[in-house]
Amino acid sequence: MAEINTTGTEVPPNVTIYINNLNEKIKLEELKKSLHAVFSQFGKILEVLAFKTLKHKGQAWVVFDEVSSATNALRQMQGFPFYDKPMRIQYAKTKSDVIAKADGTFVPRERRKRHEEKGKKKKEQHDAQAALGLNPAYAGAYGAAPPLSQIPYPGGVKSLVPEAPAPPNNILFVQNLPHETTPMMLQMLFHQYHGFKEVRMVETKPGIAFVEYTDEMQSTAAMQALQGFKITQQNPMLITYAKK
């Protein structure tokens, strides 16, 4: 049920979503990184806001660059079990001045609009340059994942791919993870797909993980959806079937 704002009407869709009922025991930096990892599948995130103050505990704001991204995130992640508590999500009452003042970004609205438009142009130029380089993200989200040999990757991806790929099975082998990845981050990403059983990471080998599903059809669906997903800008996931 959407919360009602003070004017008695529902908050209109906008680029910022407000999340509450978050687990208050999670450290702030881990919380922000995990929220970024889970929500970046819906589109480009400009910032994730969460604060240490008692008043803001258990709450966070995720600012996307497009309303459609915020809308998809709200619909698909409503009630998602995040650190064992179901998230409650609604559109933010804009990026409220209270939040902006709290994080030091508050500027009068007219100035802010001009500043955002200037920043948007810079961002578009940056995105255009990035698109010319490495950008295999979301390759699998809109259809079949490309063969790993075709994904552009510095130094050539072939050195990371086993000589004889393992046949389809229910366990996925995930590579090229950033070193700060935690099992919880991966669990929240792969848990969205039916048949998820568990994530296993190897402490002595950061950057890789195994993800188990009930059967190979379910593992294949997750592989195609998350192939090339970026937990950080520099780390598109490389997913293959695990060797048994």
N, C-alpha and C positions, 0 to 999 in steps of 0.2 A: 504494500500500500504506500503510495507516495505521500511524503510528509507535506503538510500545508504550510505555506509561509504566512506572514502576518497580514497580508492583504486578503487571505481567504481563497487564493487560487493556487493551482499547482505551479511549481517552479518551471518555467519554460526550458526546453532543451538548450544547452549551451556546451561549450568545450570542456567545462570542468565538472567532474563528478565528485561528490562528497560521500565518503565511506565512514560508517561507524560500526560499533560492536566489534572492534578489532581487539586482538589479544594484547592486553596492557603489559604483559611480562616480556614481550619481545623488545630487544634493544632498538633504539630509534634508527640507527644506520642500517641494521639488518632488515627492519620493517620496510624502509624506503626502497632498498635494493630488491626485496622480494616483491613488493607492489609493482615496481618498474618491470621486473622480469615477467610477472603474470599479465600485466595490462599492455605491454608493448606489442603483443600479438594483434591488438585491435587498431594500431596506427602509431604515428609518431607522437611521443610524449614530450611536452616542453618542460614540465617539472612535476615532481612529486613533493607535496608539502605535508609535514607532520611535525608536531612540536612537543617539547618536553613538559610544558606547563600542565598542571593538574586539570585545568579547564579543557584542554585539548586532548587529554589522554584517550586512547582507543578510537581516535579519529584521524582521517587523512584526506587529502585532496589530490586528485590526479588531473593535471591539465594537459589535454590533447591539443593538437593544432587544428583538428576538424571536428565539427559537431557529430558527424556520422560515426566517428571513432568512439566518441563518448557514449553515443546511443547504443552501439553494439556492445560496448563494455558493460554498460548498465544492464542491458537485457540478459546477456549471457553469463554474467558473473554474479547476478543477484542471488544471495543465499549460498554462494560458493564457500565450502569449508576452508577457511584460511587460518592456518595455525589452530585448527580444531574449533574455530568459532565461525558461524555463518555470517558472511559480510552483508551489511545492509547498505544499499547504494541508492543515491538519488542525484539529480542534477544539483550542482551548487547554486546558491542564490548569487549568481555571477561569481567572479573571484572576489569575495566580499572584502570590503575595505578593512575589516577586522583582521583577516588573514594577511592582506597585503601590508598592513602596518606592522603586524607581528613578525613578518619575515623581511621587513625593511624595503619592500618594493613599491610601497604606496606612492602614487603620484596622482595629481588631479586628473579627472577622466579625460579631458580634452588632450592634455599632454600625453597621457598614456596611450590614447588611440594613435596619435602621430608616431609615438615611439614604437608601438607595436607594428605599425605599417612599415616603418623603416627597418625594423628587425625582421619582418616577414620577407622583405626584398632580399636582405642579406642571406636569410635562411634558404630562400629559393635558389640563390646563386650557389650557395654551399651544397645544397641537395643536387643541383645539376652537375656540379663537379664530382660529387660522390658517385652519382649514377654512372659516370664514365669509368669509374674504377671498380672496386669490388662491391657487388651488390646482389648476391644470390638469395637474399632474404625473401621469405614468402614464396619461394619458387614452388613449393609443394602445396601452398594453401589454396591455389586456384587450379587444381588439376594434378596430374601425376608429377611426382618429383623427377627432376632431370637426372640422368645418369651422373654419378659422382665425377666421372672423368670429364664431364662437360662443365662442371662448376669452376669458374675462374678462381684460382686460389694461389696466393704468392708462393713461389717455390714449387708449384705444381702439386696437385692433390694426389697424384698417383702414388707418391711415397707413403701416404697415409692409408691407402686402401689395400687390403690383403690381396695377395696374388690371385687366389681363387676365392671369390666372394662366397660367404656361407649361404646355403640355400635358405629360403624363407622359413622362419620359425617364430616362436612366440616371444623370443628375447631379442631386444634391440641393443646394439653397441653404439654408444654416443661418444663422439670425439670433439676436440677443439672447444672444450668448455673453459670459460675463464676460471682462474684459480680460486676466486672467491665464491664459486658456485657451491651451494649447500644441497644436501639431499632434499631438504624441504622445498627449495626453489624448484628442483626438478619434479618433485612429487606433485606440486601445484600445477605445473605445466602439463605433465603426462596424465594426471588424474582426470583431466577433462574428457579423455577418450575411453570408451567402454572397454571393460575387461582388464583395467589396470590392476596390477597386483602389488608390485614393489619396485623401489629404486635401490640399486646397490652401487656404492662408490668405493674405490680402492684408495685408502689413505696414502699409500706409498706412490700412487700414480695419479697426481692431480690432473684434471683436464679430461678424464674419461669416466664413463658410468655405464651400467647395465640397467635396462628397464624391462621388467617382465610383465607380460599380458597373459590372459587365459589361453588365447589361441593366436595363430599366425595372421588370421584375417584382421583381428583387432590391433595387433602390433603393426601391421602394414598400414592401416588407416592412420594410426598415430605418426608413423614414419613420414607418410606423405604430407600430413598436415604441418609437421614441425621441422621438416627438412630445411636447413638454412636459417631457422629461427635464430635471431640474435639476442642473447642475454645481455651482451654489451655490443657496441658498434663494431668492435674488432673481432668478434667471435661468432661467426655463423656456425651453427651446429652441423656436424657431419654424422649422419645416422646410417648404419648398415645393420644387417642381421648379425647377431652374435654367433661365433663359432661354438659348437657344442662339443 
